[in-house]
Amino acid sequence: MSGVGLAEELLLLGYDDKSGKATGSRIGLDLGMAAAVLVELALAGRIAFSDGSIVATDPTPTGDPIADDVLARIAADSPHTPASWVQRLRHGLRDRILGDLCARGVVSDVDETELGYIHVHRYPVLDPSVEAEVRGRLVDALTGEAVPDERTAALAAVMAAIRVQPSLGLTGPAAEDARKRLTEIARSAGFADDGSLEESTIRPSVALVIAALSRAIDAALGSRT
C-alpha cells in the first residue's frame, strides 16, 4: 500500500479543513473507518468474506501499521461476522488514524483548553493536497467524468453506507443526488445486494467484503430518515 489508506481518506472527508472538527455522525464515521481498514485488507488480498464471516487468507503484513495490526487480530482470532468486526475495531481507531495523519504532516493536533481545564483537540489540515486528490477522484466518479477504480468505488460504497454526503459540502436535493450516485457506483461495482458480480469490474472477493460491511453499517445506524 502507498499513500494514505481508505480510512484516512474517509476521516479527511469527515473533518472540516479549517476548524479541524468532525462535521457529521461520529459513530457513522467510526464504523466507516473500521470498515475501510477491512476493505483495504480485502483490496490487498489479505482477507475474504466466507460463510458469513471475515477470514484471513494471507497473514503477510502489508506495510501499513494500522492495517497490519487488524490483520494480525483477524488471523489470530476465530471467525467473526462483518458486523462484529466493525464494532470491535471502531473503538480507539479514530485516535490512531489522527495520530498517523499528524505524523505524516497532513493535519496538525491543536490542543485547546475550555473552561480552564477541559482539553479539546482540533485537527486542521496542513497539507491540503491529500484531501484534494481524494475529492478529485470522487468528483470524477460522481459526475461520470471517469470510471472509478477499485479504491474509489470502494470509498464511494462505504460513504454511501455511512451517509456522509454533508462531508462533500452538499445539502438538500444535491446531497440526496450524491447519495444516489454513490449507491449507483457501489451497485455497478457489485458492492450492493442488487448488483451483479458477473458484470462488475471489481474483484468479486473484494465486492463480497464491501457488500457485507455495508449491510453491517446500515444495520448499526438504523433506518434512514
PAVEX-346463 format. One record per residue (C-alpha): residue in three letters; z negated, y, x negated. Coordinates in steps of 0.5 Angstrom, whole numbers, plus 500, padded with zeros to 3 digits. Each point is the difference from the previous one (the first is absolute). Last residue first. Example, Ala and Ser with C-alpha at 12.3 -4.5 7.8 and 13.67 -1.06 7.14 Angstrom:
// residues 2
Ser486498473;Ala498493502;
// end
This chain:
// residues 225
Thr485519569;Arg501494496;Ser495494502;Gly495497494;Leu500502493;Ala498493498;Ala505497504;Asp506504497;Ile497499493;Ala500492501;Arg507501503;Ser503504494;Leu497495495;Ala503494503;Ala507504501;Ile499502492;Val499493498;Leu505497504;Ala505505497;Val498499493;Ser502493500;Pro506501504;Arg503504495;Ile503507502;Thr507501502;Ser498497507;Glu505497504;Glu497493500;Leu493503500;Ser502503507;Gly495505503;Asp496499507;Asp494499496;Ala501506495;Phe501499493;Gly507497500;Ala503506496;Ser503503507;Arg494500503;Ala496503495;Ile505506500;Glu500500507;Thr493501500;Leu500506495;Arg506503505;Lys495499506;Arg494503496;Ala505506498;Asp502501507;Glu493500502;Ala498505495;Ala506505502;Pro498500507;Gly493502499;Thr498501492;Leu503499494;Gly498502493;Leu501493497;Ser493499500;Pro500501507;Gln504494501;Val495496497;Arg499494506;Ile497495496;Ala505495502;Ala506504499;Met498502493;Val499493498;Ala508499502;Ala502506497;Leu497498493;Ala503493501;Ala507503501;Thr499505494;Arg498494496;Glu505496502;Asp506505499;Pro502505506;Val507500502;Ala501508498;Glu502506504;Gly497497507;Thr496506501;Leu493496500;Ala502496494;Asp503506496;Val493504502;Leu496494498;Arg503499493;Gly499508499;Arg493500502;Val499494495;Glu503505494;Ala497506503;Glu493496499;Val501499493;Ser503506498;Pro494504503;Asp496499494;Leu493504500;Val499498508;Pro493502503;Tyr495494500;Arg493503504;His493497499;Val494503503;His493499497;Ile495502505;Tyr494504497;Gly500508501;Leu503499507;Glu507498497;Thr501499493;Glu507499497;Asp503494495;Val508501500;Asp503494497;Ser507501498;Val506497502;Val507497497;Gly496500493;Arg501493499;Ala492499499;Cys500504507;Leu504496503;Asp496494498;Gly494503502;Leu503501507;Ile502493500;Arg493497499;Asp497505505;Arg505498505;Leu498492499;Gly493501501;His500496506;Arg507498502;Leu501494497;Arg496495504;Gln503503507;Val507500497;Trp498492498;Ser497498507;Ala506503504;Pro505497495;Thr497493501;His496497495;Pro501494495;Ser494498496;Asp498504494;Ala502500492;Ala508502501;Ile498505505;Arg495503496;Ala504500494;Leu506503504;Val495506502;Asp498501493;Asp507500498;Ala503505505;Ile494505498;Pro502499492;Asp507500501;Gly503496494;Thr503495505;Pro495494498;Thr502493501;Pro497497506;Asp507497503;Thr500498507;Ala493503502;Val499499508;Ile500504506;Ser498496506;Gly503498507;Asp504494497;Ser503504494;Phe501507499;Ala501501492;Ile497503494;Arg502501493;Gly508501501;Ala499508497;Leu502502507;Ala495496503;Leu495503495;Glu502507502;Val499498507;Leu493498499;Val499506497;Ala503504506;Ala496496505;Ala494503497;Met503507499;Gly501499508;Leu494498502;Asp496506496;Leu506505503;Gly498497507;Ile493501499;Arg500507497;Ser505502506;Gly504506498;Thr500506496;Ala496498494;Lys497505495;Gly503503494;Ser500507503;Lys507502496;Asp504493501;Asp497498506;Tyr499492500;Gly503495504;Leu507500496;Leu496499493;Leu496495503;Leu506496502;Glu504501493;Glu493497497;Ala500494504;Leu508499499;Gly498500493;Val501506495;Gly505499494;Ser502493498;Met499493502;
// end
